[in-house]
Amino acid sequence: MKEAREFNYPEELDERTVMVMMYTSGTTGLPKATIFRHREIVLHAIAVLIIAVWNWYPAHYLRFTRNAYNPLGEPSLLLVPFYHVLGWGAPYYNIMGGTPKIVLPGRYEWNHIIRLIKEEKVKNAAGVPTMLYLMLSSPELKDVDLRGGFLWSLGGAAATKG
């Protein structure tokens, strides 16, 4: 930090400028570099926020309440690693949507994550079905009241019934 130099930000940034370059693991073929541009990140964040504002959640969003629930303005737990499709864009749409607190778990230990949900008053999270199953199977969950509203954004595969 002592050696840091001041950065002069450009007055304008073209929306087609590369924002992030990352490498895929090759799940659908050979590993390769891929890029995300500012425009793509912003448009994705806007699309997610439109869904949230209209309270129109597709089937892969699991609501733990019978009433319509909008998580904007509530603390959010980011479980999807940033190296995985930029954490599904959650860092960007949470910031753009006014999330007051973004909670990073630090480690994937489910009793720890459930304590974070309780202590930080988290109202939404995202993850794959395995993550949801592990959370719902944890004995720590009995101490967390989800009746006030909790949204789990599910991706990667369909959730099993039951």
Summary of the structure (lengths in Angstrom):
residues: 162
radius of gyration: 17.7
end to end distance: 51.9
largest distance: 56.3
contacts: 387
relative contact order: 0.16
helix: 33%
strand: 17%
